[in-house]
Amino acid sequence: MASSTSEGPSNGPRASDADREWFISLLHEHFAQGRLSFEELTERVKRALAAQGLTELYSLINDLPHLVAPLERKTPSEQFRGNGAPSKRHGPRRKWWRRSKDT
């Protein structure tokens, strides 16, 4: 016997609010670039808000080309997943007591 969770179409992993917002921002970007009409945008946004799984959300953008800039930015849930490593942008720390004796 099949369990009740395996019956019916699979929507993939459940979508979070952050996922829905991210896909809606992609739709708005495509609208701004002229790939979607206002009617198409409003219909897809309604479907995005009602989507339960990631598969449903991806189906909203499958016919649109990939955007480089919006896809590179992280979703809100990914922004707070740090690995705990220190930032490398500042370079090595200097000790205040190890100043050169040239002064």
N, C-alpha and C positions, 0 to 999 in steps of 0.2 A: 504494500500500500504506500502511496505517496503521501508525504506530510502536507499539511495545508500551506506551509511556507514555500514549497517547491512548485505549487500549482500556479498557473497563469504566467503572464509575461514578466520577465525580470526587469526591474528598473535600475538595477545596479545598486551600489551603495547609496544609503540615504543621503539626501542633500541637506546641508546646513543653511541657516539664514545667510551666512557669509558667502557660501557658494552661490546662492540665488542672487545676491547683490552683485557678485563678481560677473556673473553671466549677464545680468541686466546692464551693467556698465559696458560690457562688450557690445551689446545690442545698441546702446546709445551711441557708441563710437561709430558703429557701422551706419547708423542713421545720420550722424553728423557728416560722414564721408559720402552720403548720397546713395548708399547701397540698399537702404530700406525706406519705404514710404512711411508716413506717419501712421497709417492704418496697420501696416505690417508690424511696425514697432509696438503699437499698443496691444495688438493681438499676441505677439511673442512675449511681451512683458507680463501679460495676464497668465499665459501658459507657464512662464518661469516662476511666477509667484505661487502657482498651484502645483508645481512639480514636486514629486516626492523623492525621486531618485536622480542620480547624476546622469543616467542614460537619457532621461527626459530633457535635462538641461542641454546636453550635448546635441540632441536632435534639433534644438532651436538655432544652432549656429553651423550645422554641417554643410549647408549650401553657401556659406559665406567664406571669403578668403581669410587666411590667418593674419592677424594683426601683430606686428612685431612689438611695439611699445606696450600695449596693455597686457599682452601675454607674459612679458618679462616681469611685470610687477607682481608682488605676492598678494595672495588673498589675505584678508584680515586675520584669519586663523593661523596662517603661516608666518605672519610678521612676528609673532610672539614665541615661535619655536626656536629659540636660540640654542646653540650647542655649548654654551658656557665658556667658549674660548675667548681670550682677551682680544680686543680690537688691534689690528696690525697697522692701522692708518697713522698712528702717532709715532711709530718707530720705538726703539728701545728707550726705556725710562732712564733718565739721568738722575744721579744722586745729587742732592743739593750740597752735600758736604764734600763732594769730590770735584771741586772747582779747580780750574787750572791755577797755578801759582804765578802766572804772568802778571797779575794785577797788583 
